[in-house]
Amino acid sequence: MAIYGLFVGINNYEQHKIRALKGCINDVELITGILMKRYNISSNNIKTLLNERATKRNIIAGFQEHLAQAKANDTAIFYYSGHGSEEKVDPKLWPITPKGHNETFVCYDSRASELYDLADKEVRYLIHQLDQKGINVVTIVDSCHSGGATRALEEDSEKQPQTRQTPGNQRMRPMESYIFYDDPSAQIWINDFSLMPEGKHIALAACQNDQLSKEIYTAQLKTQGAFTYSFCWTMSIQQLPPSYRNLIDATAQRIKNQVTQQTPQVLAIGNADIHQTFLSDTLESVVYSIHFENNHWWLSAGISEGINKDALFEIQLDNNTHIEVIVLEPLSGISKISIEDDKHLNHKHIYNAVLLDPAITKLSVTFSGETASIQAIREVLKTSEAHHYIQESAHADYKLTASESTIDFQRKDAEKLLITSPIDKHNTRKPEILALNLAQHMALWHRTMNIVNAAGDMPNDLVELVIEQKNLVTDSYQIIEPQDDNYYIQYQPSLGQAELLKPHLTITLKLNTSYEWREDIHVALLFLDPAAGGIVDLIKEPVILRQKEYIAYDGNSKVKKHKIIKFPIKNNDSYTHTASIPKKLLAAGIQKSTDYFKLFYSNRPIEIGSLTQAPLSKLLKTYRSGNTRGLNDEDDEVIPDPSIFRTRTKTLGFTIYKPPAPQTLDSNKATQLIKNIRIQPHGLNALASIQRVSDATEEELAICLDFGNDASKSITESEQVTPDNPLLIEIDTPLNPNEVILAYTKDKNNDLLLPLGFSQLGTQSGKATVKIDSLPSPSAINAKSLGGSIMIYVKKAFHDFLRLEYDATQLAIPLFATPHSLETSGYETNTEKLRKAVSDTNKILLIIHGIIGDTKYMAGAINQEVNGKKLGEGYLTLTFDYENLNTPIPEIAEILSKKLSAIGLGKDHDKELIIAAHSMGGLVSRWMIEKEKHAPKVSQLIMCGTPNGGSPWSDVKSWAYALMTLNLNGLLGPIANANIWSTVAGIGAGALVKLANAIDDNLDAMNKDSKTLKSLYEAEPSNIPYHLIAGNTQDLRIQLSDSESKLSKLLVYLKDRGKIAAYDLLTSQLFKESNDIAVSQSSMQKITSGDIPLKTQ
């Protein structure tokens, strides 16, 4: 069986607007080298396309010409490293594109000369062509949207995982641009894409759908994709052919030690099987020669080949004897080795050995400081044992800083090592060796941290780590669910006291009984502290988990083996563990610390005691006391048996957060909660503190207001927050023009969210003030809250939907990407072109939007089909957009009249002009028709939800709050099929905050007693037919005590928890009478001062 490969790597693009990348070509070089070496692939079967050779045409040809050479049962690999992106699709593709966007590969010449990316649908088509020939197809993608995410690398550093992103193509891609459009064989499904074949294949992706795919700076001083680097490293150490599942599991474990929040995935498309062997049943081993000379055995590879101390090899003799080899001392090009039992070996023969456990990656350390002192460290490094473990590099996470009097070894990032002070060179024996031993100590720590193995078919979640945190007030335990394999724990507030309590935990190893596993599972658990540099064995005794009871024989007697599903981890004589952040870190201002669990489990006994390490502080103390036993003495170093690594391992983060102590709110001065958050003076009698919910970032914070345990006092205090006496939270954070901060609270029991307030529109001032007008009555709003407390969540929201700008009037012809598009792709506004279009037609439809939004989605209604005919067929469609909250209706109407006249639709034109207007747009139209002297002749006016008799909402802010409450709880649906309600129902929380910020005064024109409406009541009746269209939300009226709907729960919650304005608005105004969200039907019918009887349909 042959293997063919097409490998694409693109760092630089023809279109200079696409940001250049760094590690993609390195990725291709690495993976092709590993695959050719381990799977004996001929170079003739490998085709690489790098940078300018990776055009869209060449990639397609790579599939259809190179990979297509493969025969039935051969394997074809497509590998891609570069930018990924998105593009909008034609509605015909929606059946196989739920999000309405293609995921795309950005080719070298993408977006140059209007060339589109290579879409996932096109790759699907190319894979299907190969599958039709019986070729086994494997895709490996390390890029944006490999799993719906983004490949990334920040530009300000070359050592940290970085983020970068290619914006999606906003043009809707036409059908004729796809490579399969003209293929006769595709016509059977091109009109119904739900029939499009996928093609059997295995897809390996760098990350999950909601994650970023990152790049790292490796010890080899190269930028690589974290996935590709980890994937290749995993392939390089496999001694037995792995399955796709095992390979990706091991890669996932390796990645976890490189970057955070990136989990690769493997998918079986068609009837492919992820449990089959990866690529081939034959795996070429890495072979090294071994010979005997000068009374020692030697390996023909050394430091330059990446061999390190303790590397494990195996000699396989013809009689099926296996002999283990351990590297004692790697040198330049050769290594001194140990063979415990060489009685089967002839000293005159040369043997071949294969690598079982790879060489350890050296710890990179930056050397800086006084030149002579640094040179002295370099000289010692050359001859000390430490040179097997560390290497000097400008790009490193650790640094050695030397002066004439001191040497300091430290980590560069925020969480420093717990080393109290630099090494005093004048009072320390061999200070250079001590400094290097500290670095060597951390290299060994990272060696254990990086242990990865996924051998055999043992599931990755067969053994689970269960952590529960005790609520010290209620004396109950709550399970902490891990997020991205990380447990987040935080100190607890003490009820009514300005004190934080250390978390109390239980830790349990538990067998996942969803698997039918018959073997005994041997389990071990290490705890790794990166600040102290220590590794602790948490179990200290053999632990076996078993799912079933059975009878076994111990010699001649029977022994009953009992079922053991879980094992609680003991802490001395108790099962309660107290977690905390070291005082030295807290004193340094560090309030969050992450440690790690290393979980081992196997179907045979595990011995990991030799992997434990004392903390750095003990090493310093021992060394300074004159005891030289330790890392500096090779003979005293215990070498762990690498064979125990043939097991399943899992790395789990353990993050503990200690917020600042609660502060009593001050009525005279601002209360500083943390460095960048304060509450302005207020008479509220409460303790305030910052709480971390999961792993909240600066964009998402939780503020706890603790009123103590007196319920009556709590309610009284919460009522002090009113629109006239708001609670102001000031946050030092810049806001972009399209950002706002929204404050809300949660009821986790009912899964409800309540908006409490928001900031002013984004500025670059560096400060944002969140204004809260009302609070609910304190209660146990979520399971972690104490009685009498309120949790206020603060999060950034984004908006780009509302048209609130001044001088934003526009009369235009809407443009669409395709004849079936339901949203505009642009507008034609040139007056002369509009005039000619009007001159060439007899029928015109003018669309005008309402109080919020624009015509982007409204205009798409003309492309909707009813009974096989488009709604806008036969009409020239015009749109009118305008600023609608700050410009008076009469002024808007006058502008519209003049713009229509300018394109040939004056008072005496002879065309059929129909106006379809939503909400306030209907009042604008009526004013133009009834009050403007030179208004154009209108044939018909269709009003959708127009408040002719005024709106029941007293002001914009109250309306926005009501809609925001529904929106946060998912009771206003997202934009689906574009229609006149998209501008309301599809509006996001950020846009509603923007709306509420736009104006605080009454919306005079919408008030039933406004001068605008009174003037319209008194206008001369028009002979133009008026049509009214409305939905009806009155049928949503519910019996609060009977219904289990989310809306019912929300209204009950609002009713029971204090003076939240949204309750009155939603109950008395939204459901009072037949209405259309903002306007009652009686208001819509009030065209004149008297009611006009209207026909309803």
N, C-alpha and C positions, 0 to 999 in steps of 0.2 A: 504494500500500500504506500503510495507516494504522498508527500505533503507539499503543497504549493502555498506561497505566501505573497500577499500584496501589502506593503507597509508604507504608510503615508505619514510624514512629519512636516509640519509647516510652522516655522518661526516668524517669517516675514511674508507680508502680503502685498500684492500689486496695488491694491487700494490702500493708500497710506492712512486713511481714516481708521482702518482696522489696526488695533494696537498690536505691536510686535510681541512675540513670546520668546522664551529663552530655552526651555528644556525639551522641546518636541523632537528635534533632530537627535539629541542625546538619547531620548527614549527609543527611537527607531534603531539606533546603533546598538543599544543595550539589548533590546529584546531579540533582534535578529541574531546577534552573536550567541545569546543563550540558547535560542531554539535550534540554531544550526549545530551547536556543540552537543546539546543534550539529546536531540532527536535525529542527528545525523542527516540533516536536510542539505541537499545539494545546493550550491550557490546558484546554479542554473534555474532552480525552482523558486528563487527569491527575487522579487521585484520591489525596489524601493523608489518612492517618489518623494523628493525633498524640495521644499521651497518652490521655486519657479517651475519645477517639473510636475508639481502636484496640482495641475490645472484640472478643471472639472472634466474636460475631454479625456485627459490622460487617466484619471481615476476610473472613469467609466470603461475606457479601453482596457485598463488593468483587470477589471472584472471579466469583460467579454472576450478578451484575447489571451491574457496571461492565466488567470485562474481557470478559465474555461478549458485549458489544456488538460486539466485533471480528468481522470476517467471515473467510472462508477466505483464507489467505495473508497476513492481517494479523498483526501481532506484539503479544503481550501480555507486559508486564514486571511481575513481582512482586518488589519490593524490601523487605527487612526489616532494620531496625537496632534491636536491643534485646537483652534477655536470651534465651538459649536454655537448655535444660535436658534432663533425661531423665525417663522414667517407666517403671515395670515394665509388661510386657505379658502378656496372657493367653497361655498355651502355644499356642493356636491360631495366634497370629501368629509363632511361632518360625520357621516356614519362610522368612519374609522378614525376620526380626529375629535375626540370629545371636547378638547379645549379650544378648538377652532384654529390651532396653530400647528404647522409642521415643526418637528425638531430637525435641525439641519447641520450638515458638515460644511464649514466655511472653507471652500477651496482657495487655492492661491489667487485665482482671477475672479473670485466671487465679488459681485457688486461693482465690478469694473465693466464698462460698456453695457450696463443694464443686465448683466448676467446674474442669474439667481444661484443661490447655494445649491448643494446637492442635498435634496430632501430625503427624509427617512422613508417616504413612500417610494422614492426612486431606488434607494438601496434595497428596500424590500422586493422591488421588481427584479433587480439584478441578482439577489439571492435566490429568488424563485427560478430564474433561468438556470442557475447552477444546480439547484435541487432537482430540476426536471431531468438532469443527466445522472442523477444518483450520487452526486458529490456531497460529502459531509462538509457543511459550512460552519465555521466558527468566526464570530466577530469579537474583537477586543477593542474597546473604545475608551480612551483616557482624555476626555474633553468635556466641554460644556454640553449639557443635555445628554451625556452618556447614560445618565439615569434621571434626566429631567433637571440636571443641576448645572453648575458653572465651573469650568477649569479656572484656576486662579493663581496669581502671583503678584504680591504687592511690589511697588517699585522703589520703596525706600529702604529695603533691606534684602540681603541675599542669603540670610540664614533662617528666617522664619517662614512657616507656611503662609502663603500670600494669596490675596484675592485679586482677580481681574475678570473682566467680562466683556463680551461683544454684544452690543445692542441688537435686538431683533429687527428684522426688515418689516417696516410698517406697511409696505405695499401689499395689497392682496394679490397673490400669485395667480396668474391666469392659467387655465387648464392646458392651453396649447404649449406652455413652456415646459411641461414634464416630458421626460425622455420616452415615456411609454405612450404618449398621446397618439402617435401615428402608427403604433404597432398593431397590425391586424389581429394578432392573437389577444390583444388587450381589450378589444371592442366588446367582448362578451361581458366584461365587468366595468368598463369605463363609464357606463351610465348608471351603474349601481355598485358603488365602491364597497358595499358590505360584502360583495362577492370576490373582492380582490384577494388572491392567494398570498400567503405569507412566506412560504418556503421554509422547510424544516431547517433549523439551525440552532446552535448554542450561542447565546449573547452574553459576553462578560463586560460589565460596565464598572466604571471607576467609583461610582457612588450611588446612593439612593436618590429618589426623585426630588426630595426636598433638601439636598445637601450640595455642598461645593466640592468640586474635585480640585485638589491643591497641588502645588509644586513645592519641592524642598531643595535645600542646598546640601549635597551629600558630603560624606567624609572624603570622597574622591575629588572634591572641589568642583563639582558639576551640578548644574540645575537639572533636576529630573522631575517627572510627574511622580507624586508620592505613590500612586497606584502602580504604575509601571515598575518603579524601583522595587517596591515590596513584592510585586508579582514575580519579577525576575529573580529576586533573592530567594523567594520560596521555591521556584523551579530549580534553582541551582543546587539546593541541598536535598532534593528528593532522591532517596535511594531506591524507592519502589515507585512504579507508575501510579500517580494519584488520579482520583476521579476529579471531574470538574468541580463538584461540590467540595471535596476535601481541599483542593487547591485554592479555591476562593475563600474558604474558611481560614486556612493558614495565612493567606494574604491579608485578610481582614484583621487578624491578630497582629500581624507585623505592622500594618498601617497605623494601628492604634498607638503604637509606640513612637510614631513619627509625627502624626497630626491628630487633631481632634475633629469630631463630627464628620467623619467620612467613612462610610461602610460600603465596600464594593458589593455587587450583586451578580448573580448568575441566573439567567432565564433560559428555559427550554421552550423554543417556539416550534409549533407543529407537534410531531410526536417524538421530538428529540428527548434525550434522557441525560440529566445533569449528573447521574450516578455512574455513567459510563466512563471509561478511562480517557483522560485528557490526551487528545491527539493520537496516541499510539500506545500499544501494549508494550512496546520496547523503548526503554530509556537508556541512553548512553551515559555511563557513569564517568565522572571526572577521574582520570587515572594518573597516579604519580608513581615513580619508581623508587624503590627502597633498596639500599645496599649496606654492607657492613664494612667498616674501615676504622682503623685506630681504636679498636676495642669498643666501638659504638655503632649502633644502627643510625642511618641517616636517610632523610627524605629529600628528594630532588626538587624542593620548592621551599621558599622562605618568606621573609618579610615582603619582598618585592612582589610576590605572588599572592599576598594577602593572608599568609598563614600566621596564626598567632599561637601563643602558649595555650596548651590544653585542647587544641584541635584534635578531634578523634577521627582515626582512619581504620580501615579494615583490610586485611590481606585474606584473599580467598584462594585456597589451595585446590589442586585437582581432586583430592579425596574428600572434598566438601567440608574441609576443616576451615573454620573462620578464626582469625587471630586479630585481636584488637591492638591498635597502635596509638599512643598518646604523644603529642609533641611536647618536649621538655623545654627546648630553647630554639626559637626561630632566629636564623641569622640571615645574611644577605645571600639569597639564591639557594639556601640549603637549611635544613632544620635537624637538630639533634632530637632523637625520638626514644621512647621507651617501649619495649616489647616484653611484657611480663613473663610470657612462656614462649621461648623461641626454640624449644627442643625439636620442633618439626621443621625448622629452617636451617638451610645450609649457608654458612657464612660466605661461601664463594659465589652464591647465586644472586641474581637481581630479581626482585619481586615487584609485582604491581599492587598498589593499594588504592582504594576508593575512599572519598571523603564521606563521612557519616554526619559529623557535627561540624558546621563551618567555623572558620576562624572568626574571632570576635572583632567587631568593628572598633577601631581605636577611638578613644575619647579625644575630641578636638579641644585644644586649649589655646587661648591667645596669650602670648607673652608680651608684657609691656613694662616700661619703667626705665630705671637708670641702666645704661648700656652695659657697664661692667658686671652689674649684679645679674642681669638677664643672661649674659654670656656664661656666667658661672653656672647658672641653672641648666643651660643647654649642654655644657660639658658634662655635668653630672648625669643628665638624662641619657647621654650616649652610652654610659657604662652601667647604669642602674637597671634593675628589673623593671622599673616603671616605663622604660622605652617600649616594652611589649604591649603596653596598655594605652598610652597617650601619644598624641602627635601635636606638634605646634601648627596652628592655623589662624589666619586673620579672621576667619568666619567660624566662630565657635560660641557655644553656650556658656563656657567657663573661661575664666581669666586668671593668670598669675601676674600679679603686679609687684615688682621688686624695687626697693630703694637701697641706699647704703646701710640702713639700719633694720629694715623690716621686709618680710615677704607676705603677701596676702593672696590666698586662694579663695575665689568666690564665684558664685553663679552670676551671670550678667542680668538675668531678668529680675522681676520684682520680688519673687520669693527667694530670699537669700539663704545661703547655707547657715546653719546654726554654729558658726565659728565666732567666738566672742571678740577676738582681736587678732591682728596680724601676728605672724611669727617674729619674735624678737631675735634677730640674728646674733646679737651679742650674748644672749643668755640661753641659747638653745644649741644643743649639740647637733651638728650637721643640719642646719636649717634648710639647705637646698633639698636634701633627701626627704626631710619631713614634708616640705611643700609638695614634692613630686608624689610622695606616698598618699597625701590627701587626694591628689588628682587620680592616682591609681585606685584608691578606695572607691571613688565615684565611678570609675570605669567598670569596676566589678559590680557595683550597684546597677549600672545600666545594662551590664551583661545579663544579670538576672531579670531585669525589667523587660529585656528584649527576647527572652526565651519564647519561642513560638513553635508549636507542633500541633498538627491536626492529622496524625497518622491513623489509619484504620477508618472504620465506619461509625465510630462513636459520635453521636450528635453533639453539636456545639452547645446545646442547652440541656444536656442530660442532667447535669448537676447545676442547681441554682443557689445563689447567695441571697438570703432573705434578711433584710435589715428592718427592724422596727424601732420607732422612736417613742419614748414615753412622754405623755402629756403630764407634766408634774403637778398640774392643777386638778385634772380629772382622774389621775392615776390610771389612765388607760393607754394602750399602745396602738400606734398606727403604722402600717407597712409603708415604707418609703419606696416608691416605685423608681427604678433607675431610668434615667434619660440618657440615651446614647451611651449605655454602659457606665453611667456615672451616678452615684448616689449623692444627693444634695441634702445636707443637714445644716440646721442653723440653731444658734442659741435661742432660748425661749424667754419671752418677757415674763417677769414675775408680776402676778396680779396686783395692780395698783401701786407697784413699787418701781422705783427707778433702778432696777437691778436686772441683769441678764443671767440666766441659769444655763450651766453647761448641759448639752444634750445627753440623755441617758438612753442607751441602745441595747438591743439584743441582736446577736448575729447567729444565724442558723444556716447550715448547709442542708439542702433539701433535694431529694431525688425527684426529677420530673416524671411523674407516673403516667404521663400521656404516652410514654414509650413503653413498649413491651420488652424490657431488658432483663435477660435471664442471668447474666454474669454478675459477680460481685464487683462493686466499683470502689477502688481504693482512692482516697481523697486526701489532699494536702492543701494547706492555705498559708500563704505568706502575706505579711503586711509590710509594705515598702514606704518609708518616709523620705521623700526627696530633700527635705530641708536638713534633717539630721544625718542623712546618708546611711540610715540603719535599715536592716531587714530582720523581721521577727517572725518566727514560726508560731502561728496562733494556735495550733492544735497540739503539738509536742507529743503526740502519740498516734499510733496507726488508727486510721478511721476507715471503716468499710460501710458502704451503703448497699442495701440489697432490697429488691422489690418483692421477692417471694421467699417464703420459708421452705427449707428443704433439709433432707437428712444427708449427711456426709460421713465418711469414714475417717477416723483419726487413728491410724494404726489398725488394730483389730476391733476397735469399739466404734459404735455409731455416735455421732454428735449432731444434735439438732441446731441448724443455723436459723436464727430468728430474723424475721423481716425488720429492716432498719430503713425507714423512709427519710428521716431527718436526724441531724446531729447538731445540737446547740453548742456554740463555742463558749468555753468557760474562761472567766477572767479571775484567776486565783481561786477563791472559794465561792464566787458568785457568777451568775450568768449575765449580769448587768455590766456593760462597758460605758465608761464616761469619756466622751470625746471633747477635745478642746484644741484651741490654737496655742502654740507655745507662747509664753509671756514675752520672749525676746522678739518674736515676730509682731505681736501686738504693740510692743513698745516702739517698733520701727514703723508703725502705722499700717501694718498689713492685717486686714480683717477677713481675708479669705485664703484658705490653704487647702491644697489638694494632695492627698496621699493615695496609695494604690493597694489593691488586693491582687495577689497572683494566685489563681486557682488552678490546681493540677488534679486531674483524675484519669484513672487508667484501669484496665482490667487486670493489672498485676501490681504488686506492692511498690510503693513510691518512697524514696528516702531523700528528703530535701534539707536535712539538718545542716549539711555542709554549705548550703547557700545562704545561711544567715550571716548577718554582718553587724558588728557593734557600731554605734553611732560615731561620727567623726570626733565628737568631744572626747570619747573614751580613747580613741587613737592618740589624740593630742596629749591627753593626760598620761597615758602609758609611756609615750615617747619622751615627754619632758621629764618623767621621773627617772629616766635612765634605763628602763627596760627596753631592750632592742627586739624583743619577740614581737612579731607582727608582720605587716606587709613588706617591710624592708628586708626581711630574712626569708630567702626562698625556701629553705629547708623546713620552715615552720608553717608555710602556707598549705592549707588543706585543699587538695584538688578535688572538686565534686566529680562524681562519676557521670559523665555526659549521657550514658545509656538511659538514665532515668528520664531524659527528655523525650523519650519515645512515648509520649502520652498527649492527652488533650490539655491545652492550657488556655486560660482566659484571663485577660487583664481588665480590672474594674476600678474606675476612679472613685474616690471618696472625698468629696469636697465639703468642708465645714466653713460656715460663715458666721462671724460674730459682728452684728451691727453695733453701732454706738449705743450707749445706754439711753433709755428713754429720757426725754426732757419735759419738764412741766411747761406748758404754754404760758407765755408771758403777755400780759395786756399792755405793757409799756414799751417793749422792744421786741425785735425779731428773735425767734427761737431757732438757733442753728442746729439742724438735725445731723447733717454731715457737711463736709466741706462745701458742696455745691448746691445744697438744698436747705431752705429755711422757710418757716411759717411766719408771716407778718403778724404784728401785735393783734391779739384777739382775746376777748374775755372768756373764751371757752375753757372750762376747768377740766383739763384732761392731760394725760401723759402722751407724748408723741414720740414715735420711733420709726426708723427705717427697717422694714422687713424684706428679706430676699425670698421671692417666690420662685422655686426651682432655681435656674441659673439666670436670674434677671440681669439685664444689661443696663447701661445708662439710659436706654430708650424705654425701659420698663421697670418701674419701681413700685414698691408697695409701702404706704405710710399707715401705721397703726395708731389709731386714737383710742386710748384706754381710759374708760371712765370709772374703773373700779367695778365692784360687784353689786352696787346699789342701783337697781333697775330704774327706780323713780328718779334718782339723781341723773342717770344716764339720759333718760328721755328729756328731762328739763334742760340739760346741757346741749343736747343735739338741736333743740328748738331755738337756740341762740344764733344759729347760722341761718341768715335770711338774705334776700336780695339787697336789703339796706345795710346788712352787717355781714358781708360775705367773708369766707375763710380764704385767704390769699396764700398760695404756695408758690414761692419764688425758686426757680431752678436756673442755675448757671449753665446754660447750654444754648449754642446758636441754633436757630431754626431757619431752614431754607424757606424761600417764599411760598413753597407749596406744602409746608409742614405746619401742623398744630399739635398741641398736647391735649389729650383727652383724659379726664379723670372719671373713674367709674368704680362701682363696688360690685361684689359678687354674692349671689346666694347659691352655693355649690349644691345644697340639698335639692333645689329646684332647677339648677342649671340656668340661672338667670343673671343678666347683667343690667346694671342701672347707671346711666350717665349722671354724673354729679356736677360737672363743670368742665371748663376748657380754657385754653390760653388765647391770647390775642393772635392775630395772623403773624406768620413767621417774619422775623427780622434778622438782621445780622448783628444785633446789639450784644449778643452773647447771653442774654437773660430772657426768660419766659416766665410770665406770671399766670398761674392757673387760678381762675376765680370759681369758687364753689358757693352756690346760692342756697343750698339746702342739703340736709343730711337725713338719712332714714333713721328710724329709732334703732339704737344699738341692740344687737342680738348676736347670737353665734352665727354670723353670716357665712362662715365656712368652717370646716371641721377643725382647722388649726387655730381658730380665733378663741380668745378667752371670753367669758361672759361679760357683757357690757363693753365691748370693743367694736370698732368699725375699721375695716381694712379699705383704704383708698388706693386703687391701682392707677398708676400714671403711665401713659404710653403715647408715643408719637403716632400720629395718623397722617396720611398723605391725601391730598386732594388735587384734582386736575379737571374737574367736571363742570363746575359752575361758571356761568358767564356773568361776572360781577364787575367787569372793568367799565370805566367811563369811556364815552365816545367809541363804542364798539358796535355801531350799526353797520349792517351789511346786507345788501340785496344781491342775490347771486343765483346762478344755475348750479344745482348740486351735481357733483361728479361721482361716479361709482367705478370701482375696480372691475366689476363684471356686471352683466345685465341682471344678475340675481342678487347682488349685494344688498344687505339690509342696513348698511351704514355708509355714509359718504366717505370718499377717499380724498376729497378736496372740493373747492368751489371755483367757479368761473365768475369773476367780479368785474371784468372789463366792460365799461358802459356801452361801448360801440358794439361789442359782440352780443351783449344782452339785447340791445336795440334791434340788431339784425335778426336774432332768434325770435323776438316778438313779432317782427314784421313778417316772418316766414310762416307763422302759425295763426290759427283762428281760436284755439282753445288754450287757456292758461290756468294752471293751478298754483296758487300762492300759499305756502305753508309758513305759519308764524307760531313760534314756541310760546311757552307760558312763563310763569313767575320765576322759575329756575330752569337752568339747562340751556340747550341750543337745539338747532335743527339737525344735528349730526345723525341722530337715530330716527327722528320723526320722518325725515325725508325718505328713509328706506322703505316706508310703508307703500310707496308707489310701485315697488318691485314685488310686493306680495301678490300672489295669484289667488283669485276667487273664481271658482268654476272655470278654470283654465284661462282666465284673462287677468292681466295685471291691472291693479287698481288705477295706476297712472297712465294707462295706455291711451294714446291719442291726445295727450295734453303736454304742453311745455310746462315743466315744473320750475317754479321759482321759490326761493327761500328768503325769509327776512329774519336776521338775528339782531339783537339789540341788548343794551344794558338795561336792566329792568327793575332794580331796587332803588336807584338814586335819580333816575330821569323820569319826570312826570309823564303820565299817559298822554296828555294833549301834545306834548313836545315830541314824543315818539311817533304819534299819529301824523304829525306835520312832516316829520322827516320821511316817513314811509310814503306819504302822498307825493312829495317832491321827487323821491327816488323813482317811483313808478312813472311819473310824468317824464322824467329824463330818459326813459327807455321806450317811450311811445305809448304809455298807458295813461294819458291825460284824461281830462273831464269828458272829452267827446270821442274817445276811441271806439272802434267798432268790433272789438274782440269779446269773446266770452271769458270773463274773469271770475273764477271761483276762489274764495278764500277759505282755507281750513285752518282754524286757530285754536290753540290750547290755552285754557286758563286765562291769564291776563292778556294773552294775545287776542282773545275775543273782544276785550274792552278796547284795546288799541284799534282793532278793526272797526268796531262800532263808532268810536270817536271820529275816525277818519271818514266813515260813510255819513254819519249824522251831523257832524259839526264842522268839517273842513269844507270851505266854499269851493275849492278847486279839486275836490277829491275825484279820483278816477271812477268811472262807472263800474259797479260790481254786479255780477249776475246773481250770485248766491253767496251767503255767508254760513259756514258750518262751524259751530262753536262746541268745543269739547271741554266740559267741566268749567265753563266760564262763570265767575261769581257776579252775575248781573245784579243781584240783590245784596252783594257783600259777602265776606267770608266770616265764619264764626270765630276764626282765630284772631285774637286781639293784636298780636304782633308777630313779627318774623321769628323772634327768639323762642316763644312758646311753641310755635309750630315746629321749629327745628328740633326742640327738645323732645316733642312727642314722636316725631318721625325717627329721631336718633334712638329713642328707647325701643321702638319696634325694630329698627335696623340692627342694633347690637344683639338682639335676641333672635335674629333670623326670621322675623315676621314680615319683612319686606323683601321679596325675592330679588335675586340678581337679574341683571339684564339678560333676557332670553331672546325671544324673537322681538326685534325692534318694533316698537309701537309708540303711541303718543304718551304712554305712561312710563316709558323707560326713564324719562328725566326725573321721575319721582321715585318709582319703585327700585330703580337701579342705583340710587345715590348712595355713596359710601359715608361712613361715619366722619371721615375727615372733611368731606364736602359739606356735610350738615353743620359741622363746627364752623366752617367758613361762612355758611349761610347765616348762622346765628351771630357771627362776628360782624356781618356786613352792616347791620343797622340795628339800633336799639329802640328807635322811635316807632310809634304805631305806623303801620302800613296804611297811610291815610286813604289812598285810592281804593283799597280793598274794604274799608270800613263801610257798613251799610248806610251811615249818615254822612259819608264824605261828599265834598263839593263835586268831585268828579262824577260820582254815581247820580247825585241829584240833578246835575246838568244833563246827564243822559236820559233820566226819567222825563225831563221837560222838553226833550228834543222833539222835533216834528217826526211823526211816524214815517218810516221808510217803506217804500214799495218793494224793497229788495227782500226776497225770501230768506228768512233766518231759520236754520236747523240747529237743534240742540241734541248733543250726544252725551250720555253719562253712564258710568257704571253705577253700582249700588252696593255700598258696604254695610247698609243697615242689616242685611241678612247675616252679617257676622255677629250680631247681638247674641250674647251667650248667657246662660245661667251660671253664675260664678261658682255656686256651691256644687253643681252637678258635673261640670265639664272637666275633663282631664287634659285639655289642650294646653299647649305652652302659653297661648294668649291668656287663657283663664288663670293659669298659675301666676302670670305676670301681673294681671290686674288685682288678684287677691293679695299678692305680695305688696303692691303699691298701696292698696287700701289699708293694710294692716301695719304699715311701717312708716307712719308719720306723714308730714305734709309735703309729699312729692308732687309737684305740679302736674306731671304727666298723667297721674291717675284721673284727675278731674277732666283734663283735656281729652283723654282717650275714651272715658266713659260718657261724659255728658255731651261732648261735641262730636266725637267720631261716630257714636252709635245713637245719637238722639233721634235722628230722622233719616229718611232716604237721602243719601249723600254720596259724594264721589271723593272721599278722603278729606279734601279741603273745602268743599262747597256742597251745600245742601241742594236738593233738586228744586225746592221752592225758590232758592236764590237764583238758580240758573234760569228759571222761568220768568223772573221779574224784569221784563224788558222795559216796561213803562211804569208810571206811578200806580197803575192798576194791574192786576194779574191777568195775563192772557191765557185763556184755555188752550192747552196744547194737546195734540194727539201723542200718545205714547205707543211705542212699538217694541 
